[in-house]
Amino acid sequence: MSLRRVGIRGVNLHMPASRVRVDNTIGEADPDDYDGLLSPGGFISRDLLRQSAPAREFVRFRHE
């Protein structure tokens, strides 16, 4: 799951890793379909999620 439909690319230290396919976006996902939530590590990824209203709503729904 991602904020956007484009592929996700991780980073291993400072070297870009392989790109992976996005199954659905946060806007398309149903929080009831998930048993858990794993927040990505790093600085930029978490900042982007905190700034996203749909991501905050998804987490808020899962937390209730």
Secondary structure as UniProt FT lines:
FT   STRAND          8..12
FT   TURN            13..14
FT   STRAND          15..20
FT   TURN            26..28
FT   HELIX           31..33
FT   HELIX           44..51
FT   HELIX           53..63
//
